[in-house]
Amino acid sequence: MEKMQKFLIISQLHRGCVVDHRRAACPQQTAQAARQVNWSGVRLTTLQVRQGLTRLAEPAVDMSEKEDLFLRAKHRTFSGLTEDAERTWTGPFCFIQAADPQLGLMKAWREGDCDGGGDEWAEEVELTKQTVEAVNRLRPRPRFMVLCGDLVHAMPGTPFREGQERDLKDALKGTDPSIPLVFVSGNHDLGNTPTPSTVEQYCGAWGDDYFSFWVGGVLCLVLNSQLFYDASACPQLKEAQETWLEAQLSKASSSSSSSSSSSTEPKPKHILVFQHIPLYLKSPDEEDDYFNLQKEVRRRLLDRFKRAGVKAVFSGHYHRNAGGRHDGLDMVVSSAIGCQLGDDPHGVRVVAVTADAVVHRYHSLEQLRERGVDEELRKLLQA
């Protein structure tokens, strides 16, 4: 075999066609190429090609390594989206904000047994798979997809929890590897009153409960909103997040106000926050509710975010679209992949980030699958 053949690495299989670094081939051509390729570590049969299976030209990857796609948030940062790698603005991009797949809620909600129900979740699995399929088709490719909490319905330590988490991961594994999955903890993931044990359990399954990451010059902060809502059973964890958040906001604020940029303290083009519980649903002055943060907490966070120059806060929890804008800070509340509590369709939010703005539109799964990104957002990304 010629030496150059050894660099033939099949990188993607999609709908029966194989895409390598140079060309696309139909299944028949690919099968022929597969029969010709025969070196140590590669086994690709005609049957595997036709079935749509991918085998890279390298030794098999251990299953524990594949699981890392759910555990990229470690040490309060995110593997592959670090400050060193992503501090520089590289032009407009988009990402997907999703929320509340909440496997198990749909049947429980219909039956009026949200506390004790949740024994079936096939509907939510199918909706999650539809989301993954639609997102994978998008061009330009989203830089990441963030799921803003309530990944599953079963509370920690209750029946069905393990099965729901397993099936959600199976559905999400179809996400294109070039689109990192960012996970945000919700009240059903940690419990309404989280404990050190439930937080530890979550982190073992989905990665850190709060952390920062950078994408193309934009600083993103993922927060554990349950520690704002009720940290009575874990006050030390609340204090740790508060200390960490203050350091992040202070650094961002000082770099944003500095007249000279520094390679060690880059100025973010924008600062975005992701959390499960919204600061508010419609107005910063609204009354306390199950679906928002308490007024005292809300006002303090709003003040801190505004001083640091945060552009937008993205959340879920409400299972309906809501939100507002106050003093230049956008509060974005997105409806659910899973159970709808209002009139919105199952869907996700597409967010376009330009040098001057962060523009977003909620898309139904049907719209995203059939028509792709909203035309206005597409034009912003092409500018």
N, C-alpha and C positions, 0 to 999 in steps of 0.2 A: 504494500500500500504506500502511496506517495505520502510524503511528510505532511503536506498541507491538509490531507484528509483528516488528520488527527485533530485539526482545529474546527472540524465540523461539529458544532454543539447545537443540538436542537433545543431551542429556548422556549418555544410556545406551541401548544396545539390548540386550535380553536375551530370547532365545527368541521372536523375532518381534514383541515388543512394545517400543515406544519410550517411555521415561520422560523427560519434560521437567520443568521446575521446578514445574509446576502439576498435571499430570495424566498418566495413562497412556492410550495409544491403541492400538487394534488396528492391524495392518498396513494395512488398507484406509483407515482414518481418517488414519493417518500419511502414506500415499502422497498422499492428497488435500491434506493440509497442506503436504507437500513441494512439490507442484505450484504451490501458492499463494505459497510463499516464493520470492522471486527478487530477491536483491540481491547486490552485488559480493562475491565471495569465497565464495559458497555454491553448491554443486552437489550436489543430492541427488535421485536419480531413484527412480521406483517400484521398479525392478529392484533397486537398491542396498538399499532398505528391506527388501524381501522376502528378500534374501540375508543380512540381518543386518549390513550395513556401517554404520559411523557416520561422519558427516562433520560436524564442528563448524561453527558459523556464524562462522568466522574464517578467515584465510588458512591454507593448508596448513602443517603443522609440518614442518620439515626433519628428515630421518631421523637426523641426528647428534644432534638434541635428544631424539628418542625414546630413543636409547641411554643417555641420562643416568639412566634408571631403574636401570641397573646401576652407575652411577658417582656415586651420591649421597654416598658416604663420601669426603670430601676435606678436607684440612687438619685432620685428626684430629677432625673432627666430621661430622655427617650433615645434609644439606640438608633443611630442613623440620622436623627434630626437634632443634632447638638448645636450649640452656639458656634463652635469651631468650624463645623461643616456648613452651616446655613446662615451665618450672620450677615451675609451680603445680599442686598436687594438685587434680584435678577430679572425683574419684570413681572407683569401681571400673571396671576395664577388663580386656580380655583380649588376649592375643597368641598367635601360633603359633610354637612352636619345632620346627623340622624339622632333619634331618641326613642326610648321606650319600646324596644322589641318585646320585652316583658312576657316571655313565654309562659303561658298558662292563664293569663288574665282574661282572654276573650270569652272562653266558656264560663269562667267564674263570674264575670260581669253579667253575662246573659242570665245566669241562674241565680244571681243575687247573693252569691256566697264568696265574696272576695277574700274573706279571712280564711276560710277552710277549704275553698275550692282549688282549682288549678291542676286537676289531674289529667288534662289533655292540652296539648300545645302544638298539634300538627298545623293548625292555621298560621300560627306565628312563624313556625319554621318555614313554611312555604312563602310567606311574605318576606322573610329575611332573605331567602334564596332569590326571590324576584328582585329585591333591592341590590343584591350582589351582582346579579346578571346585568341589571340596568346600569349600574355604576361602572362595571367593567367595559361597557360599550362606549362610554363617554369620550369624546375628543374635543378639546385637549384633555389629557388624562388628569384627574384630580390629584393633587399632591398628597392628600391623605383623606381618610374618612374617620370622623369622630362620632362615637355613640355616647350621647349625653345621659347615661344612667338608666336604671331599671332594666338591666339586661335580661333578668328573669323575674318571675312573679313570686316564686317560693322564697320566703324569708330564710335567713340563715338558721340551720338546725331543724328545718321542717321537711316533711316528705316532699318528694319530687324535685328538690333542689339540685341534687347531683345529676339527675336525668335531664333537667332543663338546661343546665350549664353545658353538659356534654353535647346536647343536640344543637344548641346555639353555636358552639364552637365548630361543629361539623358543618353547619350552614355557612359560617363565615370563612371557612377554609377555602372556599371557592373564590375569594377576593383576589384579584390580580396582585401578584407579589410586589408590583411597583407602587401599590397604593397601601401605605401603612395604615393599620387599624389602631386608633387611639381610643382608650376606654375611660369613661368617667363613672364614678360610683354614684349609685342612687340609693334611696331609702330602702328599696326592696333588696338591694345588693348587700347592704350593711345592717339593716334593721332600722326602725324608726328611732330607736335609741341605741346607737352603735356601742359596742364594747371593744376592748383591745383584742378579744378573741375573734369577733366578727370582722374587724378590720384586717387582722392577720389572715383570716381565711380568704377574704376578697383579694388581698395582695398576692396570695399564693396562686390564685386562679387567673387574675387579670392584670397584675402589675401594680405599681404604686398607686395609692389613692389620691395623692397630689404630687405634681411635678411640673416642670417647664420644658418646652421644646421650641426650636426655631425652624421656620420654613421660609426660605427665600428672603431673609431680612426681617421677618415678622416674628415677634415674640409671642408665644402662646402659653398661658397659664391654666393648668387643669386643677380644679379645687374640689375638695370633699365638702359639699354643702351640708351634709348631715352634722358636721362638727360645728356649723353655724346654727343649725336648727335645734339640736338637743345633744350636747356632749356631756350630760350629767354623769354618764357611766364611764367616761374616758376623758377627764379634764386635762390630763397631761398630753394626750394626743391633740386636743384642741389647741393647747398652748404651743405645741411644736409647730403646727401648721401656721398659727398666727405669726410666730417668729420668722418662719421661712417666708411667708407671704410678704411681711414687712421688708425683709431684705431684698426680695425680688422687685417689689414696687419702688423701693428707695433707689436701687441700682438703675432701674429703668427711668425713673424720674430724673436722676442726676445726669444720666447720659443724654436724655432728651433735651435737657435745658443747657447742656454744655455747648459752648460755641465752637469747640474743636473736637473732632471725632478722634477716638482712640482705638487702636486695634484690640486692646484688652477689654474695653468697655464700649462696644458698638452701640450706635443709636438705632433702636428699632424703627422700622418704617411705620409699623402699627403695633399695638399691643391688644391682644384678644384674650378673653377669659372664657373658659368652659366649665360649667357646673350643672348639677341636676336640677336643683330647686331655683326657680327664678327669684331675682330680687323683688320684682313686682310683676303683676299681670297686665295692668293697664296704666297705672299711675303710681309714682313714688309715694303718694300720700294715702293710698288705699289702706283699708283695714287689714289686720292680720287674718290669714286664711291658711288652710291646710296646704294650699298650692303656692304660697309665697313665703318669704322670710319675714320674721318679725320686724316691726317698724324700726326699733332701735338698732338691730343688727343691719337692716337694710340701709338706713341712713349712714351708718358708719362706713359700710362697704362702698356705697356710692361716693362718699367724700374721698375715701382713699383711692378709689379707681380714677376718679376725675383728676385728682392732684397728680397722679402718675401718668396721665394721658391715655388711659385705656379707651380704645375706640368702640368696642362692643363686648357684651356679655351674652353668650349663647347658652340656652338651657332647654330642658324638656319638662317632664313631670306632670304637666297640665293636660296632656293628651288632646290638646287643641292648639291652634295658632293664636298667639297673642303677643303682647309686648308694647313698647313705646320708645320714645326718644326724649331725653332730658339733659339739657346743658351739654349737648354734643356727644352724650354716651347712649349708645343704642342697646336696649334690652330686648333680646330676640328670644321668643318662646316658640319652639317648634312642636308641631303635633307628632304623632307616633308612627313608627313602622307598624306596630301592633294595634292594640285595642284603641278605638276612637271613642271619646266621650262627648264629642260634639258633631259638627257636620262636615269636618274636614275629611278628605280621602287619606288612605294610607299613603305615606310619602316621606320625602326627605327634603332638606334645604340645600340648594346649591349656592355657594358663596364665592363671588368673584372679588379678588383683592387686587387693586391697582395702586399706583403710587400715591393717589390722593383720596381714595375711598374704599370702603368695604360695602359691597352691594350684594343683596341676597334675595332669593325668590324660593318659595316653597313649591316643590313639584310633586304631583301625584306620581305613584310608581308607573301608572299607565302612560302618563305624559312623558316621563323620563325615558321609558323604554321605547316609545314610538316616535317621539320627536326630539329627544335629547334636551340639551340645555336651552333655556329661554333665550330668544334672539337678542334681547338687550344685553344679557350677560355675555353672550358669545361675542358681540361687538366690542365690549369692554376688554375682553381677553385678547382680541385681535389687534387692539389699538397699539 
